[in-house]
C-alpha cells in the first residue's frame, strides 16, 4: 500500500504508553476534514517528534497514512502514520462559544453505544462520538477493584511470545476513572472507563504540585462531575482498545451549556 495524504482534525490523544517496538507511543484519533470520517493513527512515537512539531488536540494536520492491515482486530479506522511528515495547518479554537468545533463534531454524532456496537459487528467500526442523555456518576476507584481487562490495560502487563512480562505506562496511575450514563431512554446503561490524556495529566499535575492522592482524586471528581455536569454540555468520544475490543471513553467533550455562555 502507499501512503495517502489527509487533512485531519486531531481530537483525541490517549495517555502515553511504552511499547516494546516503538518506545513511548500515543494513540491519536480525529476527523478527516474532507470525508468527515473518523481516523485512528497509531503508533505515534510522540516524544521522538521535535517539540515544535508535536501534534496537539484541536489542530488541523496534514498527514500521510496507510491502512493498518496488520492490526489484530482490523478496526475500520486504524491507520499507520508517517510521523516524519506531519505538517500543522492551524487550530480550531473555542472562540464563538465553541461553535467552530461543534459544527465539526456534531456532524459525526452517533445515537448510542448500542448503535456503535452493532456497527462494529458489520464493518468493525471502533470510533464514535455520542451525547449521553443522562450522566449518573463520575467516580474513581483503586485499579484493584476494576474488571480484569481494565486492570490489565491500566497496569500495562502483557505476555510476550516468550512468556516474559513487560510494563507499558510511562507513569502508572493506580486508579480507574469512569462515567456511568445512559445514552437514551431505552439504553441499558453503561459504566465506561475514561482513558483520556487530559484527565491523567490533571491528576499527575496535582500530585506534582504537592497534593496527596486522595486530594488529587477529589479535585478530579469535582471537575469532571460537579463542574462539568452543572456547566458543560458533555459528550463522549469513544473507541475500542486493541486487545479486547472493549469500548472506552477516550475523550470528554465539554462545551459550555447554552445558558452558561457569557456574552
C-alpha positions as CSV (number, residue, x, y, z in Angstrom):
1,X,0.0,0.0,0.0
2,X,1.0,3.6,-0.5
3,X,0.6,6.5,1.9
4,X,-2.3,8.8,1.3
5,X,-2.5,12.5,2.3
6,X,-5.2,13.6,4.7
7,X,-6.3,16.9,6.3
8,X,-7.0,15.6,9.9
9,X,-8.5,17.5,12.8
10,X,-6.9,15.9,15.8
11,X,-9.4,15.4,18.6
12,X,-8.1,12.6,20.9
13,X,-4.8,11.8,22.4
14,X,-4.5,8.8,24.8
15,X,-2.2,8.5,27.7
16,X,1.4,7.6,26.5
17,X,2.4,4.0,26.8
18,X,5.7,2.2,26.5
19,X,6.0,-0.2,23.6
20,X,8.5,-3.0,23.0
21,X,8.9,-1.9,19.4
22,X,8.3,1.9,19.4
23,X,9.3,3.1,22.9
24,X,6.8,5.8,24.2
25,X,3.8,5.8,21.9
26,X,0.5,7.7,21.8
27,X,-2.8,6.6,20.0
28,X,-4.5,9.6,18.3
29,X,-7.8,10.0,16.6
30,X,-9.6,12.7,14.7
31,X,-11.9,13.6,11.8
32,X,-10.8,13.7,8.2
33,X,-11.9,17.2,7.1
34,X,-12.7,16.0,3.6
35,X,-14.9,13.0,4.3
36,X,-15.8,13.8,7.9
37,X,-15.0,10.2,8.8
38,X,-13.1,9.1,11.9
39,X,-9.4,8.1,11.7
40,X,-7.2,6.4,14.3
41,X,-3.4,6.9,13.9
42,X,-1.1,4.6,15.8
43,X,1.7,4.2,16.8
44,X,2.8,7.8,17.2
45,X,6.2,7.9,18.9
46,X,5.3,11.3,20.4
47,X,8.5,12.0,22.2
48,X,10.6,11.3,19.2
49,X,8.9,14.2,17.3
50,X,10.6,17.6,17.8
51,X,8.7,19.7,20.4
52,X,7.7,22.4,17.9
53,X,6.2,19.7,15.5
54,X,4.4,17.6,18.1
55,X,0.7,17.5,17.2
56,X,-1.9,18.5,19.8
57,X,-5.6,18.3,20.2
58,X,-7.8,20.5,18.0
59,X,-5.0,21.2,15.5
60,X,-5.5,20.5,11.8
61,X,-2.7,18.4,10.4
62,X,-1.5,17.4,7.0
63,X,-0.6,13.7,7.5
64,X,0.3,10.7,5.3
65,X,-1.2,7.4,6.4
66,X,-1.9,3.9,5.2
67,X,-4.4,1.3,6.4
68,X,-3.0,-0.7,9.3
69,X,-3.7,-4.2,7.8
70,X,-1.5,-6.0,10.4
71,X,-3.7,-4.9,13.3
72,X,-5.2,-8.0,15.0
73,X,-8.8,-6.7,15.2
74,X,-8.6,-4.9,11.8
75,X,-10.6,-2.0,13.2
76,X,-12.2,0.2,10.4
77,X,-10.5,3.4,11.3
78,X,-6.9,2.2,12.1
79,X,-4.1,3.7,10.1
80,X,-0.3,3.9,10.3
81,X,1.2,7.3,10.0
82,X,4.5,8.6,8.6
83,X,5.2,10.8,11.6
84,X,8.2,12.5,9.9
85,X,5.8,14.3,7.5
86,X,3.3,15.9,9.9
87,X,2.5,19.5,9.0
88,X,0.4,21.8,11.1
89,X,-2.4,23.7,9.4
90,X,-3.7,25.7,12.2
91,X,-6.1,25.1,15.1
92,X,-9.9,25.1,15.8
93,X,-10.3,27.3,18.8
94,X,-13.2,27.7,21.3
95,X,-14.0,31.3,20.2
96,X,-17.6,31.9,19.1
97,X,-18.9,29.8,22.0
98,X,-17.3,26.6,20.7
99,X,-19.4,26.8,17.6
100,X,-16.5,26.1,15.2
101,X,-15.7,22.9,17.0
102,X,-19.4,22.0,17.4
103,X,-20.1,22.3,13.7
104,X,-17.5,19.6,13.0
105,X,-18.0,17.3,16.0
106,X,-21.8,17.1,15.7
107,X,-21.6,16.0,12.0
108,X,-20.4,12.7,13.4
109,X,-22.7,12.1,16.3
110,X,-23.9,8.5,16.9
111,X,-27.2,7.8,18.7
112,X,-25.9,5.4,21.3
113,X,-23.2,3.0,22.3
114,X,-25.5,0.2,21.3
115,X,-25.6,1.7,17.7
116,X,-21.8,1.7,17.6
117,X,-21.7,-1.9,18.9
118,X,-24.0,-3.0,16.1
119,X,-21.9,-1.1,13.6
120,X,-18.8,-2.8,14.9
121,X,-20.3,-6.2,14.1
122,X,-20.9,-5.1,10.5
123,X,-17.8,-3.2,9.5
124,X,-15.5,-3.1,12.6
125,X,-16.4,0.4,13.5
126,X,-14.3,1.3,16.5
127,X,-14.6,5.1,17.0
128,X,-17.5,7.4,17.6
129,X,-19.0,10.4,19.4
130,X,-22.1,10.3,21.5
131,X,-24.2,12.7,23.6
132,X,-25.4,10.8,26.7
133,X,-28.9,11.7,27.8
134,X,-28.3,11.0,31.5
135,X,-25.0,11.0,33.3
136,X,-25.5,9.5,36.7
137,X,-21.9,9.4,38.0
138,X,-18.2,10.1,37.6
139,X,-16.1,8.2,40.0
140,X,-12.6,7.0,40.8
141,X,-11.7,3.6,42.3
142,X,-8.5,1.7,43.0
143,X,-7.4,-0.3,40.0
144,X,-7.5,-3.4,42.1
145,X,-11.3,-3.1,42.1
146,X,-11.6,-2.8,38.3
147,X,-12.6,-5.5,35.8
148,X,-9.8,-7.8,34.8
149,X,-9.3,-6.4,31.3
150,X,-9.4,-2.8,32.6
151,X,-6.8,-3.6,35.3
152,X,-4.5,-5.1,32.7
153,X,-5.0,-2.1,30.4
154,X,-4.0,0.3,33.1
155,X,-1.2,-1.7,34.5
156,X,0.1,-2.5,31.0
157,X,1.1,-6.0,31.7
158,X,1.3,-8.3,28.7
159,X,2.8,-11.6,27.9
160,X,5.4,-11.7,25.1
161,X,5.8,-14.7,22.8
162,X,8.4,-16.0,25.3
163,X,6.1,-15.5,28.3
164,X,8.0,-12.6,29.7
165,X,6.1,-9.7,31.2
166,X,6.8,-6.1,30.4
167,X,5.1,-2.9,31.6
168,X,3.7,-0.2,29.4
169,X,2.5,3.0,31.1
170,X,5.1,5.8,31.3
171,X,3.8,6.5,34.8
172,X,1.2,4.2,36.1
173,X,-1.8,5.8,37.8
174,X,-3.3,3.1,40.0
175,X,-6.9,4.3,39.7
176,X,-9.8,3.7,37.3
177,X,-11.7,6.8,36.3
178,X,-15.2,6.1,34.9
179,X,-18.6,7.6,33.9
180,X,-21.9,5.9,34.4
181,X,-24.5,7.1,31.9
182,X,-27.5,6.2,29.7
183,X,-27.5,7.1,26.0
184,X,-31.3,7.5,25.8
185,X,-34.5,6.3,27.5
186,X,-34.2,2.8,26.2
187,X,-30.5,2.4,26.9
188,X,-29.4,-0.5,29.3
189,X,-26.9,1.8,31.0
190,X,-23.1,1.9,30.7
191,X,-20.1,2.1,33.0
192,X,-17.1,3.1,30.8
193,X,-13.6,3.7,31.9
194,X,-12.1,7.1,30.9
195,X,-8.7,6.8,29.1
196,X,-8.0,10.4,28.3
197,X,-4.6,12.1,28.4
198,X,-6.2,15.4,29.6
199,X,-7.7,13.7,32.7
200,X,-4.5,11.8,33.6
201,X,-2.4,15.0,33.0
202,X,-4.7,16.8,35.5
203,X,-4.2,14.1,38.1
204,X,-0.4,13.9,37.6
205,X,-0.1,17.7,37.7
206,X,-2.0,17.9,41.1
207,X,0.4,15.2,42.5
208,X,3.4,17.0,41.3
209,X,2.2,20.3,42.9
210,X,2.0,18.6,46.2
211,X,-1.5,17.1,46.6
212,X,-1.8,13.7,48.1
213,X,-3.6,11.0,46.1
214,X,-7.0,11.5,47.9
215,X,-6.9,15.2,47.4
216,X,-6.0,14.9,43.8
217,X,-8.8,12.4,43.2
218,X,-11.3,14.6,44.8
219,X,-10.3,17.6,42.6
220,X,-10.6,15.4,39.5
221,X,-14.1,14.3,40.6
222,X,-15.0,17.9,41.3
223,X,-14.0,19.0,37.8
224,X,-15.3,16.0,35.8
225,X,-18.5,15.6,37.8
226,X,-19.6,18.6,39.8
227,X,-18.3,21.3,37.4
228,X,-18.9,19.5,34.1
229,X,-22.4,18.3,34.9
230,X,-23.5,21.7,36.1
231,X,-21.8,23.9,33.5
232,X,-20.9,21.8,30.5
233,X,-22.8,20.2,27.6
234,X,-20.9,16.9,27.8
235,X,-20.3,14.5,25.0
236,X,-18.0,11.4,24.9
237,X,-15.5,10.4,22.2
238,X,-15.5,6.6,22.5
239,X,-13.4,3.9,21.0
240,X,-12.4,0.3,21.3
241,X,-9.0,-0.8,22.6
242,X,-6.9,-3.1,20.5
243,X,-6.7,-6.3,22.5
244,X,-10.2,-7.0,24.0
245,X,-12.3,-4.8,21.6
246,X,-14.0,-3.1,24.7
247,X,-15.4,0.4,24.4
248,X,-13.8,3.2,26.4
249,X,-14.3,6.9,26.7
250,X,-11.2,8.2,25.0
251,X,-12.0,11.9,25.3
252,X,-14.5,14.1,27.0
253,X,-16.1,17.0,25.0
254,X,-17.2,19.8,27.2
255,X,-18.5,23.0,25.6
256,X,-20.4,25.2,27.9
257,X,-24.2,24.8,28.3
258,X,-26.0,27.4,26.3
259,X,-27.4,29.1,29.4
260,X,-23.9,29.4,30.9
261,X,-22.2,31.1,28.0
262,X,-21.1,34.6,29.0
263,X,-21.8,37.3,26.4
